[in-house]
Amino acid sequence: MGELIEFDATVYKVQTLIDQGLRVTLDLPESAIVAAAQLMAVKREQLVLHIVCKPEKQVISGNEQGTISARSERKSVRATS
């Protein structure tokens, strides 16, 4: 696995973990299926990624090529007592 994995994405969430590590969750468009498959292979093979991000100003809208659909707000289904 030496090839580049390139895709557009938006940052959905950045979390601090209990061990002070960080977890970044990305939203990818439906057109990024190949990149998602490559990321799954990286996970399976337990490889480490060197990530370089290039921010671009882009409108988040419908399912047009290269755009990310706006995600509706999630609500917990867990009942609290």
C-alpha atoms as one frame of an Amber mdcrd trajectory, in Angstrom:
protein
   0.000   0.000   0.000   2.009   2.964  -1.181  -0.553   4.791  -3.318  -2.191
   8.043  -2.287  -5.739   7.955  -0.948  -7.349  11.226  -2.003 -10.893  12.415
  -1.303 -12.942  15.431  -0.246 -14.404  15.391   3.250 -15.786  17.575   5.995
 -14.867  17.258   9.661 -17.950  15.965  11.460 -16.500  15.630  14.948 -13.251
  15.888  16.924 -13.216  14.089  20.285 -10.794  13.858  23.187 -10.594  10.260
  24.399 -10.256   9.071  27.976  -6.543   8.326  27.415  -6.064  11.901  26.096
  -5.853  10.648  22.509  -7.888  12.299  19.779 -10.454  10.868  17.375 -11.451
  12.704  14.210 -14.613  11.685  12.357 -14.949  12.676   8.697 -17.980  12.788
   6.403 -17.229  11.660   2.847 -19.488  12.043  -0.188 -21.056   8.983  -1.806
 -18.570   9.398  -4.660 -15.698   8.456  -2.299 -16.465   4.723  -2.236 -13.009
   3.795  -3.568 -11.278   5.941  -0.947 -13.440   4.387   1.789 -12.460   0.897
   0.572  -8.791   1.916   0.640  -9.177   3.227   4.211 -10.819  -0.073   5.213
  -7.805  -1.940   3.780  -5.472   0.323   5.799  -7.435  -0.534   8.954  -7.399
  -4.265   8.170  -3.642  -4.210   7.621  -3.136  -2.069  10.767  -1.103   0.512
   8.853  -0.398   4.041  10.081  -1.398   6.987   7.896   0.518  10.223   7.403
  -2.279  12.769   6.910  -1.891  16.145   5.173  -5.053  18.236   4.885  -5.688
  21.091   2.487  -8.714  23.155   3.583 -10.885  24.437   0.755 -13.827  26.773
   0.964 -16.724  24.768  -0.409 -20.472  25.013   0.017 -22.046  22.010   1.707
 -25.172  21.131  -0.254 -26.973  18.330  -2.108 -25.473  15.198  -3.626 -23.618
  16.923  -6.445 -20.210  15.526  -7.357 -17.590  16.749  -4.918 -19.962  18.056
  -2.260 -21.013  16.623   1.071 -24.686  16.412   2.019 -25.618  18.330   5.139
 -26.353  15.853   7.912 -29.446  16.184  10.080 -28.941  16.588  13.807 -28.843
  13.244  15.626 -30.860  12.639  18.768 -30.156   9.949  21.312 -32.664   7.106
  21.510 -31.341   6.069  24.891 -33.924   6.497  27.648 -32.756   8.128  30.863
 -34.294   7.306  34.215
